[in-house]
Amino acid sequence: MKTRAAIDEGPSSTRTARMTDHGGVTLEPGTPAAPVDVVVIGAGQAGLSAGYHLRRRGFAPAGRAAGEDRSERTFVMLDADEAPGGAWQHRWESLTMRTVNGIFALPDHPVPDVDPDTPSREILPRYFADYEARHDLDVRRPVRVRSVRRPVPGRVDPAGDHLVVVTEPTGAPRRGTFRPGDPRTWAARYVINATGTWTRPFWPYYPGQETFRGRQVHVHDYVSADEFTGQRVVIVGAGISATQLLEEISRVADTLWVTRREIEWETGPPPDNFSAAIDRVAERTARGLPPESVIRVTGMYRAPWIDRADARGVLVRHPMFTRIEPDGVRMPDGRLEPADVILWATGFRPAIAHLAPLGLRTAEGGIRVADGRALDQPRLFLIGYGPSQSTVGANRAGRDAVRQIVADLREGSRL
């Protein structure tokens, strides 16, 4: 067994090396970081794909007793949610398995046949939980990652460099996945960041927004159309969620749909796979530009709910308002459209604030990434964003990240 480094990130200028019971080195004072080959942050589709491929390649969950698993390579999966399911467990009830947009199965685990009218927030969390158990991924939750950073200079064992992952448990542990004695800090040779976007809803600012007397709701917090019955609802957004909610809310409320740009409707059937579109989005992230969704590349396909909305005469796109006033929104032609509610279906941004200590953002606001790997920090992989945000892209990104890590380890890369 190779000796592994344990890194003390405690706030002190005094350093004393000593051997620890896990064969590494800790630097006193402070709590030693637990050594691990790979930390996977997030247990949505991309994170679970990465965990599956790590297991296939012989990596064992960190902390296993030698008698249970003698694998030399280890990994740990950390998830901020209290239960399996990723963002699916938080979706609105009317988003059924019939209306979800293109669910691709996790690797080696078909999505079960279910009643298509069952809410996705019931089916997919169960599917994820079964996946974690069947493939022995040992996800630790609820655990929030506070930061990922480079080691403090002079506090790294000669055995090799690491990234330091600092965590804290959150909420009430469920199903015993987070143990009180679990490490709070990890010394990881590689980090696969798969935290997704759900926890960072994007609210664009428009003049007068703070003066509005009605409700402003992001799709992140949407529950059902019933709460808007009899009201005047302005729906903002050009994506799949916006059109789904327009069709639903327009059945019980008066709606106005506004977007910043014209909608490019695709009349043919969706492609069997989105590989070409994923590659086009990947080119953007390689240049250090913020990722965009695959839908921006493919255009909007005429899903059944879109045709239903069109048939009822509510699929009418209006240009974006110029400002928000106490009782409504001011349109480009000067007229005031009254509103009780503004529903922002304006998407999400990558939840990567914990990566800020690495200083990877470019002047354009993105992180330069190629094949899922941060070009300016090759120990870091970012999956589940931009080109890999779709479920098929997430599966591929998890596999490719693990493939690159295994290749590095075989070559004895010191990066």
N, C-alpha and C positions, 0 to 999 in steps of 0.2 A: 504494500500500500504506500502510495506516495504521501509525503508530508505536505500538508496544506497550510496556507497562511490564515491566521486569525488576526484581524486588524482592529486595533483600539482607535476609536474616533472620539475619545473623551477629550474635554477641553483642558488640556494640560500641556505644559512645555517639558515636563519630566517624563522620560521614557525608560522603562525597565522591562527587558524581555524575559519571559519565562515560558516554559512548556505548559500546554494545557492538556486536558484529558482527551481531546480529540486529535492530538498529534500536531497541532499547529502552533503558532506563536501569538501571544497576546502582549500588548504594550500597556503597562500600568501607568496611571490609574484609569479606570473606566471599564466598561463591559466589553468583553471580546466579541468580535463579529464571527458568526458561524460561517465556516467555509462551505461553499457549494459551487458546483460547476455552472449551473444555469438557474436564474430566478425568472419565472414567468409571472408577470404582473397582469392579472385579469383572467377571468374564467368564462368569457363569452365564447363565441364560435372560434375566433382566431386563437385565443389562449388554449382552448381545449384541443384544437388541432395541433398546436405546438406540443402540448403535453402528451398527446397520443404518439406523435412521432418520436419524442424523446424516449418514451417507454419502448417503442419498437426498436430503437437503436441501443437499448440496453441500459439506459439511465434508470436509477432507482430513486424513489422519493427520499429526500434528505431525512436523516434521523432514524432510519430503520436499523434495528439491531442486526448485528453481523449474521446471526443465525437465520434471519428472515430473508435477507437479500445481500449478497456479497459483491454487488456491482461496485466497480471502482468509481464510476461517474454518477453524480447525483444531481437532482434538481428539486426545486420547491415551487409550488404554485400558490400565489397569494391573491385573494379576491376580497374586495371591499363590501360586497353584498353579504347579507346574513344567510342566504340560501342560494342554491344553484339556479341558473336560468338567465344570467346576464341581463341585458336590458329588456328581454321579453317579459320578465315577471312584472314589469312596471307599465306595460302597454295598456291601452284602453280596452274595455270589454268588447266593444263591437269589432275589434280587429280580430277576425276569426281566421281559421286555417284556410278558408276559402279566399279571403281578401289579402292575406299577407303576400308580399311581393317576392316571389321566387326563392323559396326556402330550399337550400341544397343540404343534403344530409351531411352530418359529420363523418369523418373517415371511418370506414368499416362499421357503419352503424346506421342502417336505413331509418328514416323517419317512419314511425308506425302509421298504419292505416287508421284514420279516425274520422268521426263525423266532421265534415268540412265546416259545419256551423259552430263548432266548439271554439271558444276564445283561445287565441294563440298563447295568451298568458297562462293558461292552464296546461296545455299540451307541451309546449316547448320547455318550460322549466322541469317538468317530469322527465322529458327526453334527455335534457342536459344532466340531471341528477343520475339517471340510469347510466349515462355515458361515463361519468366520473367514477362510478362504482365498478362498472364492468371492466374498465381499463386501468383501475387502481391508480388514479391520479392524485389522491390524497390532498385535495385542495384545502388550504387553510383559510378560514374566514370566521368572522369578518375582520379583515386586516387592511388597514389603509397604509399605502406607501407615502411617507412624508417627503422623502427625497432620494434621488439617485445622484451620486457624486463620485468624483475621482478620489482616491485615497489621499490623505494628507502627506505631502512629501516627507520621506524619511520614516514613514510608518508602514512600510510594506516589506514583508518577508521576501528574501531573494528568490523564493520558489516561483514567483510570478506576479504580474499586475492583476488588479481587480477593479471592479466598480463596487462602491459601498451603497447598499440599499438599506435605508432606515425606515422602520415601520412602526405602527402602533395599532393595537386592537381597537375596534370600534363596535359599539352596540353590544348586544347580548349574544354570546356564541350559541349557535344552534347545531345540533347533531354532533357536538364534540369535536369539530374540525380544528378549532384553535385551542391548543393546550396552554395552561397558565405558564408552563416552563418553556414555551417556544422562544426562540431567539427573537430579539427586537431588531437586530442589525445583522445583515448578511454580507459576506465578502464573496461576490459573484464574479466568476471569470467571464460570464456573459449574462446580459439581461435581455429578455424578450418582452417588450412592452406592448400589451394588448388591452389597454384600459378603455378603448372605444371612445365614444362621444356622448353617450346618453347623459352623463352628469354635467355636461357643459352646454346647455341650450343657448342658442344665439339670439339675442334681442337687438335688432338694429335700432338705431336712434333716429327719430324724426323730430323736427322742431315742434314744440308744444306738447310733447308726449306726457310731461308731468302734469299738464293742466286737465287731462281727460277725466271726466266725472264718472265714466262707466268702468267696466272691468277690462283689464288686459290679461290675457291668458296665453301662455305658450303651450304648444302641442305636448310638451313634456308633462304638463299638469292636466291635460284633458282627461275627463272621465267619461262623459256621454253627452249626447245631444240634448237630453232631457233638461239639463240645467239652463238651456238657452231658449226653451219653449216660449214662443210669442215675442221674442226680442229681435232687434236688428243687429246682425252680426257681420262685421267686416272680416273677411278671411284673407290673410296676407301670405303669399307663397306660391311657388310654381312647381312644387314637387309632388311626389306620390301622396304624401300625407295630406297636403292641402286639398287635392282633388277628392280624396276619400272623405275627408271631413266636410267638404262642400256638399257632396252628395248626401251625406247623412244629416247634417244640420239643416239643410234647406228643406227637409221634410217637416220640420217643426218650427222654423224661424225664417225671417226674411234675411236674405244673404246678399252681400256684395263681395265679389272676388277680385282682388287686385294683385298684380305682379309687376316687377320692375321691367321685365322683358316679355316679348311675345313668346307664346308656347310653340315649340316645334313638335307637332304631332307626328308620330310614326304609325302608318296605317297597316303595315304588315305585322305578322306574328313576331314576338320577341325571339331573338336567336337562342339556339340550344345552349350556347355558352357565350360569355361576355369577354373572352380572352383578348380580342382585339381592342375593345374599349378599355379594359384594364391596363393593357400595355400603353395606350395613349395617355392615360392618367399618370402612369408610372414615369413617363418621360418628363412630366411637369414637376413631380416631386424630386427627380434627380437634379433638376436645375435649382432646387432650393425654394421653389414657389409653394405656397400653401396648397394642400391637396384639395381637389374638388371631387364631387361625387361622380360615379360612373354614369348616372342618369344624365348629367350635363353633357356627356359625350354621345350617348346613345339616342337622346331625345326621349319623349314620353310616348309609351305605347298605349293604345286605346283599350285599356282594361275594361271589364264589364261595368264597373261602377261609373266609369267616365261616360260610357254610352247611355247609361241610365240617367245620369245628370243631364246629358245633352238632350235626351228625349223629353225631359220635363222642362227644358228651357232655362235651366239654372247654370249651365256651363258657359257663362258669358264672362270673358276676361275684360277687366278694366285696367287702364294705366294706373301706376302707383300714385297715391295721394302725395301732396307736397308738404303738408303739415297736419298736425293733430290739434284739434280745438276741444274745448270742454264738452261739447255735445256731438262731436262727430269728426269727420276728416275732410280736409279741403282738397278738392280734385284739381288737376292741372288746368281745367277750363274755368276755374274760379268758383264753381258751385260747392255748397256744403252738403255732404252726404251724412245724414244723422246716423248715430251708432250708439248702441247700448254696450256692445262688446267688441273688442279688437282681438281676434285670435291670430297669434303669430305662429304660422307654420313655416318658420324660416330656418329650420335646420339646426345643426349642432356643430361644435368645433371640437377638435381633438382634446381630450382631457389629459394633458401632459405637463401641468404646472410642476409636478414633482421632478421633472427632468431639467428644470431651469438651471440648477447648479452646474450642469455640464456646459452651459453656454453655447449651445449648438444652433440657435436661431440665426438665420441670415438677415441681411438688411431688408430683404423682401418679405420677411416674416415667417418663412418656413424652415424646415430642417432638411438638409440635402440627404436624400435617401436613394439608394440603388439596390434593387432586389431585396428590399426590406431592411437593408443595413444602412445605418447612419454613416455617411462617408467621412465625417469628422470625428467619429467615435466608433470604431469598428467592433467594439465589444457590445454595442447596443443595436437591437433590432426593433423596428416599429412596424407592427402588423395590425390590420383591422382599420386602417385609415386610407382615405383616397382610393388608390387602385385596389386595395384589399378590403374595402369596407363592405362589399357585397358578400353574401355567404359563400359563394363559390370562390371569390378572391381570398377570403379569410382562410379557407381550407388550404389553398395553394400556398399562401404566405407562411402559414405555420410549418408546412412541410419544407419549404425552401429555407427558412431560417434555421431549422434543425440540421438540414443538409450542410449548410455552410459552417455551422458550429462543429459538426462532426469532422468535416474536412480539416478545419483548423487544428483540432485536437490530434488528429492523426499525423499531421505534419509537424506537431510540436510548436505551433505558432506562438510567438511571444508578443506580437502586435506592438 
